[in-house]
Amino acid sequence: MLKSLNTFKWYDNLWAAFIFFTRLPFWRLRQPPKSSYAAVVEWWPLVGWLTGAIAAATLWLGSMVLPYPIAVMLAIVARLLTTGALHEDGLADFIDGFGGGGTDRQRILNIMKDSHIGTFGVVGLIFYFAMLAGSLLSLPQHIAPLAILAFDPFAKMVTSQLILMMPYARTEETAKNKTVYRRPSVGAGIALTIQGLLPMGIFLWLIRSQVEWTTMIFVPCLTMYFLYRMIWSRLHGYTGDCCGAVCLLVELSCYLALCIHFY
């Protein structure tokens, strides 16, 4: 009986992750309890398998009938529609907060919670999308879709370490989504790692003769470390916006590292 209840909870946590991190109508099929949303990070990379697959498929199919630059734009839009620009919203708030809040912790938190986007956020998003599109355009057409499939879940897996490395910077009552992520157990941490490393490992094996795998792992992990240090020095804790921003920037660093090998 206990085993059955644990299985049911595991299933609810997985379902909550797909509802939380995408805008696809999974909620029409099942409504997990509110407590399941505290565990969504444990399945975040697996959601990346889906969002990455949608973007990769759009790029691959689009490039067959449209000029490649247009296919790249459509792939980016496809993922934005799938996720509801959840992480991009976090990136804009993160840049606004850290760009306009100085070293004042409370001011940074207040700016990030403000629903309005500021100058820093606008400029940051423009720069991010330009770098992302430029990176995809710089990659061989047969490599880019595979890179999307690998980098999306890998970046989510790397970013999930934030909740292990520092506490939440707000309280549950003041959180934008009214949810504080729980720290994964050892078993959940192992599952989370497999979700992120498996696609990356397959990708690096497929292109092993063309790239140096140590660069592909070192660059995003170094990016994650510097962002962690900046967040810790200013906030002494993470927020949902921080997670979204770090995820996108770590993923972008993967593309930039890959571009080095194909330049």
N, C-alpha and C positions, 0 to 999 in steps of 0.2 A: 504493500500500500504506500509506504514512504517513498519507495523507488518510483512509483507511478506519479506521485505528487511532484517529485523533483524533475521528472521528465516533462511534466506539464508546465512547470515554471520555466525550464530551459526553453521550451517551445514558445512560451509567451514572451520571453526576453528577446528571442530572435525575431519574432513577429513585430515587437515594439521597435526594434532597430530599423526595420524596413519602413515602418510607418513614420518614424521620427526623422530619418535622414533622406527620405524621398518624398515626392508629391504624387506618387502612384497610388491608386485607390486600394491599398492593402487593408485599410481600415474598414472597408465595406465587407471584407471576408471574416475579419476577427477583431475584437476589441480587447486587447490585453489590459490587465489592471495597471493602475498608475505606478505601482511599485516596480513594474518591469522596465519603466523608462529610466530608472537609475542605473540599469545594467546595459544600456544600448551600446556603450563604447566597446563592450566585450565582443560585439558582432559588427562593429564599424567596418573593418576591412572586408568582411564578407559582403556588406552592402556595396563596397567598392568594386567587387566582382561584377555586380549588376550595372552600376552607373558607368564603370569603365567599359563594359561590354556594349552598352548602348552607344556611347561616344565612339568606340572603335568601329562598331558596325556601320555607324553613320559615315565615318570617314572612309572606310573601305568601299562601301557601296556607292557613296557619293562621288568618289574619285573615278568610278567607272563611267559615269554619265556627265560629270561636270568638271570644269577646271579645278585642279587640286587646291588652290587657295580658297575657292568657294566651299569645297568639301571640308576643309579645315574649319572654316567659320561655322558651317552647319554642325560639325561634331561638337564644337564648343557650346553652341546654342542648345544642342540636344541634351548635353549634360546639365546645363543651366535649367532647362525645363524639367528634367528628371528630378533634380534636387531642390528646385524652387530657389536657386541661387543662395542656399542656406550658408555655405561656406564663404561665398563672395561677400555676402552681407557682413559676416564676421570679420573678413579681411578689411573691409571699408571702415567698420567701427574700430578695429584694432589700430589701423593707421591714423584715424582721426584722434583716438585717445592718446596714443603714444606720441603723435606728432604735435598735438595741441595742448596736451596736459602737462608737459614738462616732467618734473619729478614728483609732482603732487599726486600721491596715490588716489585719494578720493576724487580729485578732479578727473583723473584718467578714467576711473570707474564710471563717473557720472557722464562723461562724454561718450563712452562706449555704450552706455545704456540709452542714450538719446536716440530716438528713431530717425532724426534728421542726419543726412550725410553732409560732411563739411568739405572744405577745399582739399585737405590732405587726403581724405577718403576718395574723392573723385580722381585726383591725380594718381593716387596709388592704384586704383582699379584700371585706369587707362594704361599705366605702365605695366601692370601685371598681365593684362590681356594682350598687349603688344608683345611682351616677352614670350608668352605662351604660344601665341600664333606664330611668331617668328621662329620659335624652337621647333614646332611641328613642321613648319615649311622647310626648315633646314635639314630635316631627316629624310632618308630615302622613303619612298612611298610604301614599300613593303615592310618597313621597320616601324613606322609611326603608329599604326593600329596596335601592333604587339606591345609597343612601349606604353600606350594608354592602358591596356589590359593589366600590365605589370605595375605601373607606377601609381595608379589610383589606390589599390588596396595597400601597397607598400607604404605610401605616405601616411595613410590612415593608421597603419600599425605603428609606425615610428612616432606619430603625434600622440597616440594613446598613452605613451610613456609619461606625458605631462601629469596625468592624474596619479601616477605613482611617485613622481618626483616632488610634487608640491601640493598643498591643500587648495580647496576652492576659495577664491578671493572674496566671494559674497556669502550671504546666507541663503538658504532655500527660499525664504520669503521675498528676497530682493533679486533673485535670479530672473533673467528675462523669460526663461521657459519654465520657471518654478520647479526645476529639477536639478539636483546635485548628483553627479555621477559617483557611483560607488567604486572603490578600488577593487580590481579583479582579484579573485582568488588565484592560487597557484595553477589550478587546472584551467581556469578561464584564461589566465595569462598565456599558458602554453597553446591553447586553442587559438587565441588572438594572434600569437606569433606565427603559427602555421598558416593562418588565413592571409597574412601579409607577405610571408617569405616564399610560400609555394609558387604564386604567379611570377614573382621576381626571379626565383631560382630557375624556373622553366625558361623564362625570357633570356636570362644570362647564358644558360646552356645553349639555347638556339643560336645566339649570336656570339658564342664564345671565341670564335676566330677573328672577330672584328673589334671587340672592345676589351678593356681591362676591367675585370669585375670588381677589383678593389676600389677603383675610382667611383664606380657606380654605387658602392655602399658607403664609402668614406664621405663623399660630398654631401649627400642628404643628411647623414648623421651629424656632420659638422655644422650644417645649417640649423638642424634641430638644437644642437648644443648652444649655439650663439643666441638663438631666439629664446631658449630656456633661460639663459643667463640674463637677458634683457628683461624678460617678464618677471623673473625672481627679484631682480634689483629694484624694479619699479613697484610691483604689486605684492610680492611675497605670496603669490598664489595665482592660479589660472582662472579663466572664465570660459564660457562657451565660445565667445568671440576669439579668444586666444587660440582655442583648439582649431577653429575653422581657419584662422589666418595661418597658423603654423602648418596645417595640413596642406594648404595650397602652395605655400612657399617651399616646403620640403619637396612636394611633387614637382614644382617648377625647377628646383635645383637638380632633380633627376634628369629632366629634359636637357638642361644646360650641360650637365656632365656628359650625357650621351652625345650631344652636339660636338663636344670636343673631339670625340673619336671619329666623327664623320666630316669634320671641317677640312 
